[in-house]
Amino acid sequence: MGAGAGAVLRGVAPPPALCGFLLLLALLFAVSYAVGAAAGPVAPGMHGTGTSSGGDGTGGDGSGDGSGDGMNGMDGMDGMGDGHGGGH
């Protein structure tokens, strides 16, 4: 094992820029996961998929109206669909 072994190892190893990129990618993933875990669920009543909580699995209280339009309380937006997008 002489000087040729070092050249072979350098040829097999990935470039340092790729290693740095992968390290940065892993670091960003870890930070984003930690922030998401600290923030908690994004919607009220949203729970994890695990069954270790000991609940009965019914979930929710059924108080939603089911409309799902998501525009409740958007005053001033009533006439937005009229006269727009005529294609002229």
N, C-alpha and C positions, 0 to 999 in steps of 0.2 A: 504494500500500500504506500505509494509514493505521492507525488504531486498530481497524478492522474485521478486519484480518488476524490480529491477536493473539487476538481472540475466536474466530475460525474455527479457529485452531490449537489452542486450549484445548478446543474442542468435539470435535475429531477425536482428540486424545490420550486414552489411557486414564486412568482416575483413579489418583492416586498410591498409594492403598491396594492396587489391583490390581497395580501394578508392584512394590510392596514384597512382596506375597504371592508373586508369581512369582519374585522374586529369592531369597526365603527358601526356596521350594520347590526351586529349582535348587541352592542351597547345601546343603540337607539331602540331596538326591540325591547330590551330589558327595562329601559326607562319608561317607554310607552305602556308596557304591561303594568309597571308599578303605579303609574299615574291613573290608569284605568281601574286598577283594583282599589286605589284609594278613593276615587270618585264614586264608585258604586254603580248601581243600575241607572240606566238612562231614562227610565220611565217609571212612574209610580206603579207599584204592584208587580214589578218585574222581579223574578226570582231566578236563581241558578237552576241548572238542570239536575243537580245532585238530589238524591232521595234520602240523604242522611239527616235531614232536619226533623224527622219524626212526625211531620204533618200528615193529614189524611189525604192529601193530593187534590182536594177540591179547588183550592186557589181562587182568589178574587171574590167579590161580593155580588157581582152581576148587576151593578148599578149603572153601567154604561147605556147610552141610548142607541148605540149601534149605527149612528149616522156616518161617522168616519170621515166627514168632510174636512175637518181640521181647520176650519176658517171661523170658528166661533169667536166672537168678540172683535172681529176685524171691521170696525165701523169705518165708513168712507170707502169701502171696497164694493159696494153694492152694484154699481153700474159698470164694472170693469169689463164685462163680457159683451157689452152692447157697442156696436159700431167699430170695433177694433179687429184688425186682421182681415179686412175685406179683400186683400190681394190686388188692389188697384194701384 
